[in-house]
Amino acid sequence: MVVDDGVIAAIEPGEWSSAIETHVLVPGFIDVQVNGIGPIDVADADGADWDELDDRLLAQGVTTWCPTLVTAPLDRYRSPLERIAAAAARDAGRVRPTIAGAHLEGPFLGGAPGAHPPALIRPPDLAWLQALPDIVRVVTLAPEAPGAIDAIVHLCARGVLVSLGHSTANYETALAAIDAGARLVTHCFNGMGPLHHRQPGLVGAALTDDRVAVSLITDLVHVHPAVVSLIFRAKSAHRVALVTDAVAWEGDGDAPRLPDGTLMGATVTADAALRNAVRRAGVSLVDAVTAASTTPANLLGLGDRGRIEVGKRADLVALGPDLTVDRTWVGGRTRG
């Protein structure tokens, strides 16, 4: 592979050795939902915290990501968004994953709050949304929330990706939100009403409407491997985006939970999410990589990445034979 100024300039036959025949080169992973990693919550991250997040993301093959803020009072978002914007604007002298923009998961949620504080959930505030800074790239909201359709139309008009989630909307309400422009469903099956054969709800709309993609947490705690397989069969890899939904947590157990047992995000890494899809759910490596990179790039409107093609950014990951990350390149540059 020939890289010129951070872009793939050519892909040519080369000399192969046994050392590299065991590796596979894939486009860099793009994670649209990262709340935190290890001890660092993106809502509080500042200064050197962002460097540590960079290191941890590169180690798992992530080359583009969306810091995610969860439900809070409206006046509590300004400072974290300013810090995210400052982190995204850092100089390019250091190899680091690109911040595509912030993801607001709440507070405009609905009948399935999950770990989000119910007292802080509220209907969309159109004036507040109109004043959002440009760093906001994704907003998760519930289609049944009062005023949700107007909010979706406004957000889509300014180029924000609207995702539906934490919802008990019925099928018809979900379709109305998709008609209005929503193009993603947040962590499918989690934070939403169950699929019922007479009342398909948001899950039914998500799995059958090709206008929307679904994000999916493949830590094998949030969704059973059989359901992971079902989602890929229903949607195809070009309509599935693997996400970690990682949170700041260093406790014990398979996933962080509230005292009542409610799941509150995950600790899976992006490469582990891919391995789980392939090894436990029977998803092909090509489809898993598509869901980890190409689909989220398409959803975010990032046509310059997510594929290994001439003219695309040289955001790349070398995976070893066990599908763990051996090396990550951002714009053709790697550390070490």
N, C-alpha and C positions, 0 to 999 in steps of 0.2 A: 504494500500500500504506500503510495506516494502522497505526502501531505505538504501543502504549500500554504503558508500564512493561515494555519489553523483549519484549512479546508481539504477534503479528500480530492486530490488532483488526478489520481490515476489508481487503478487496481490492476496489477500486472502479475503474470506468472513469476514465481521466485523459487529459490533453492529451499527445499524443506529439510529439516533435520528431525531426528527422533525427539528432540527436546520440545519442539513446538507442534508436532503432530498430535500431541495429547491435549492441546489447548484449542479453544474456539473463541473467535473474535466476534463480539456482538456490539450493537450500538449502546451507548451509555444509558443507564436506567433513568427514568423521569418519574419522580414521586410527587404527586399533587397533594399529599396529605401527611405532613410531618409536624406534630405538635411539640415534639422535643425528643431528645436522645440522652440516655444516661442521666446525669444530674441537671441537665440544662433544658428549661422550658423556653420555647421561642418567645412567649409573652414577656419574659423577663430578660431575655438574652441581650447582652451589651458588650462592647469591647471585644476582649479575647474570647468570649463565649462563642462568637461567630466563627473564629478560627478553629475551635475545638469541634464545632458542628461540621465545618468543612472537612476536617480530618476524618471524622466518623462516617460521614456520607461517602467520601471518596473510597474508604475502605470497603464499603459494601456495593460499590459500582455506580453510585448515584452521581450524575453529571448535571442534572437540572432538578430543581425542587421548588415546592411552595410551602413556606412556613405557614403554619395553620393556627389560627386563634379561635378558641371556643367561646361559648356563651359567657357574656359579661355585660354589665351596664353599658349603655351606649357611650357614656363619657370616659370609659376606660380603654377604648380602642386607639385613641389618637397617639399616645406615646409609643405603644408597641408597633404601630404602623410606621411611625417616623423612624424607629430603630431598624425595622425591616427594610425600609427604603434606603437608609444609610448603608446597611450591610450590602444591599444589592448594588449600590453605586461604588463600592470599594474598587481601588485600582486593580488592574489586571496583571500586576507584577507577580502575584502568587497564584499557583495553580489551585483553583477552588471550583466547586460546583456553582453553576449559575442559579441565581434566585429569579425564577420566572415571574414571581409576584406573590402576594399574600392570598391565603384561602381563609375566608371567614366562615366557620362552621357554627352558625348561630349569630345572634340570638333569636332569629325569626323562624323558630322551629314549631313543631306541632305536637301530636298526641303520643309520640314515642321519644321522650327526651333522653332516655338512656342515662348516661352519667351527667348530663347537663342539668344545672340547677333549675327546677321547674319555676321557681319564683322569678327568675330572670328572663324567662322566655316571653316574648312579646310579639305583637303583629309587626310587619314591616313598616318602617318609618320612611316614607318616600323622600322627605326633605333631607333626612340624615343620609340616605343612600345617594342623593344627588350631590352631596358635599364630600363623598368619599374620595380620597386621594387616588391617583392613578396606579399606585402600587398594588391595589386590590385587583386580583386576576380571577378569583373564583369565589362564589358565594353559595353556600348550602342553605336552603330554606325549605319550609314545608308548604306544599301546594294548597293545603286546607287553611293556612293562616289567613285571616282577613286582610285583603289588599295584596295577596301574594301575586296575583296575575299582573297587576299594574307594576309591581316591583320587578317581576321577571322581564316584562317588556322594556322597562327603563334600563335595567342592567344589561340586557342583550344589546340595546341600542348603543351603549357605550363600550361594547366589546368585552364585557365580563362574562365568563362562563358560569351559567347558572346550573346548580346541581340540586336535586330533590332528595331530601332525607329527613330523618327523625320525624316520621310522618305516619299517621294512620288514615291518610286520604283514601277515598274509594277510587275505583278504577276510572270513573268518569272525571273526577277532579284531577287525577294524575294526568289524564290525557289532555285536559284543558291547559295544564301547566306546560306540557310538551308542545301543544299548539302555540303557546305564547313564546316559546323559544328555549325552554330548558333542554339541555343536551347531555346531562349526566345524572346518574343516581348514585348517591353517596353510600359507600360500603353496603352493597346489595345484601338483603336479608337481615342486616343488623340495623337497629334503630328504625324499624318500620313494622307495620302490621303483617301478620303471616299470610302466606298464599293460601287461599281457599278456593275450591273449585267452583263455587257459585258467587264468591265475592273476591275477585282476583287482586283488588287493591293496587297499591303502588308496585309491589313485586310483579304482579301480572302484567302491568303496563310496561315495566322495565324490561321484562324478558321477551315481550312480543312486539314492541314498537322499535323498529330499526332506526328511528330518529335519535334515540338515546343510547349512550353507552352506560355501562355500570362500572363503578369501582369495586374492588374486591380485596378483602384482607385474607391472605392465605397463610395465616399462622397456624391453621388447623384447629384453632380454638373458637374463633368467631364463626367459621363456616366449616362444616364437615367435608372431607375430601369428595364424597359422592356428590354433594351440592356444588362444589367447585367444578367438577366435571360437567354437571348439568348446565351450569351457567355458560361454560365455554361452548357446549353443544347448542344451546339456545341462541347465543348472541354472536358467535364466532369471535376470534381473537381481536378483530378490528373494532369490536364493540365492548371489549373488556379492558380495564386499566387496573393493573395491580398496584395497590397502595400498601404502605406499612401501617398507617395510622399510629405511628410511633409516638410515645409520650415520654416525658421525663419521669423515669421510674427505675429504681435499682433494688427492688425487693425480690422476694422469693415467689415461686409459683409459675404457672404457665402463662399468665397474663395479669396485668394490674386490675384490681377490682375494688369497688366500693365495699364498705362493711357488709352491705346486704347481698353481696355477690354479683352486683351489676358490673359488667365489663366496662372499663374506662380507658379504652385504647389498647395498644399492643406494644410489644417490644421486639417484634420480628424485624430483621434487616431485609433490605431489598433483594439481596442475593438468596437469602434463606426463603423468602416468599416465592422466588422463581423455582428454587429446588423443590419446595413443597408441592407446587403446582405440577411439576414434571414427575417427581418420584412417587408422590402419594395420590395425586388425582389423575394421573395418566395423561396429562396435557403434553403435547409434543413440545420439544425445545423451541422450535420455530414459533409456535403459537404463544408460548410463555414469554419469549423475548418480545414478540409483537405487543403483548399486553403490558410488558414492563417498560417499553420504550416508544414504539411507533404510535400506539393508540393515544397515550397521554400527550405526545407531541402534537398529534392532530387536534386533540381537544383544546389544547392551549394555543393553537394557531401557529405553532413553531415549525414551519415547513423546512427549516434549515437543518433539522436534526431528527434523530429517531430512526435513521436508516443508514446502512453502509452503502453509499452511492457516491459517485463522482459529483462534486459540487456541494455535498453536505458537510456540515461541521464534523471535524474529526474528534467527536466525543465517543470514546470507545472503551470497551472493557474486555480484558482477556480472562476467560474463565478456564480454570484447570479441569482435569478429568472428573473431579468431584463437584463441579459447578460452583466452586468457591472462587472469589475474586483474586486473581494473581496480580493484575495491574490495571489502573484506570488512567485514561488520557482525557483531558479537556482541551479542546481546540488543538489537538495534536501534541500537547505537552503533558508530561507526567512528572511526578516527584521521584527523586532518588535515581 
